[in-house]
Amino acid sequence: MKEQEQWNESLRKSPFVKPRFTEKLRQEIIHKAKEKPKAKARLFRFGAAFAIVMFCVGALFAADLANIFPKETEYLKPNGYNRSEEVRTEYRRNGKALFQVFPDPDLIAGVRRGYMIHFTQSFDTFFGKTLAIEAYHQESGKQVTVLAPETITEPSPGYESLDRFIIMFSLPLGGTWRFEVKLNERFYGDFVLEIREPSPWTETGTFDIPYGGPDGNANKYVLVGEKDKVGFIIGPYQNENGELLDKAPIVAGKRNKYMWHFWGSKDEFSGRFNIMAVKEGSTREIDMISGTLSGPLNGADALTPSSMEFPEAGIWRLNAYIDNKLFSSIYVNVQP
């Protein structure tokens, strides 16, 4: 007990030999106590209030961003996102269908078909914005435009919104295609369709266009292709025996000149033009010609000269693209 009392007494004593708490120090402490605490308190209260306001603003901003730009796992996909999946004609977000697609029941590569899209959101969602559709071939990675950016100014005829949005296009290859619907260049949704190849591939027929010869007589060119749409001249042709035939043979490994003719509106021919060829049984396209279209001539609205050579014999499909959109397809029989 005595040791504890001595210990308590020692604690009460100052550890310093000389007193440290002087009158000058006491006056400085009193002065600081009067002046500083209020400023610090105000600064603390201001900082706390500012932090609370910023937290609320940040929370609201984050909530708005979540509504404007849904999570990537929900619907933001990179362009050309390629995944193996089954045919899907509906796109849903948060359990609600944004649109349904009703295509022609017989979808064939190289053949123009109609597609009707039923959008479920109000017209305000689309008014004044651009709508576009890009298609991606799952097997080859080929990308084509099926609907160039189109500004939406009116609802579907007879409806209050885009309940019956109709488009028509053809695709260059058979197989699985994924279609990205974009609104103002941002991903809006997608759907997946299976396009079949024609079986068997058959050579496209021919048609004539008249022209006046130097002798004043009526003459004709023979074109292979789709009348009033597209074709290239393959005759008349005089063979080695002097016989005049309607069309010249297309021979593998032999380069020949061909004049392409196009019919349509001026707007359709404003983009870059190129011809890609794919052989029956393959999904690999090879570049045949590219450039721009000129014209009109011979009754056609646009034309271009070309020089083409096919590497192998067989049935080939020539896909004519304008501004990355498939304009038409022509099948030719290339001889050995």
Buried (B, 14 or more C-beta within 10 A) or exposed (E): EEEEEEEEEEEEEEEEEEEEEEEEEEEEEEEEEEEEEEEEEEEEEEEEEEEEEEEEEEEEEEEEEEEEEBEEEEBEBEEEEBEEEEEEBEBEEEEEEBBBBEBEEEBBBBBBBEBBBBBBBEBEBBBEBBBBBBBBBBEBEBEBBBBBBEEBEEBBEEEEBBBBBEBEBBBBBBBBBBBBBBBEEEBBBBBBBEBEBBEEBEBBEBBBBEEEEEEEEEBBBBBBBBEEBBBBBBBBBEEEEEEEBEBBEBBBEEEBEBBBBBBBEEEBBEBEBBBBBBBBEBBEBEEBBEEEBEBBEBEBBBBBEBEBBBEEBBBBBBBBBBBBBBBBBBBBBBEE
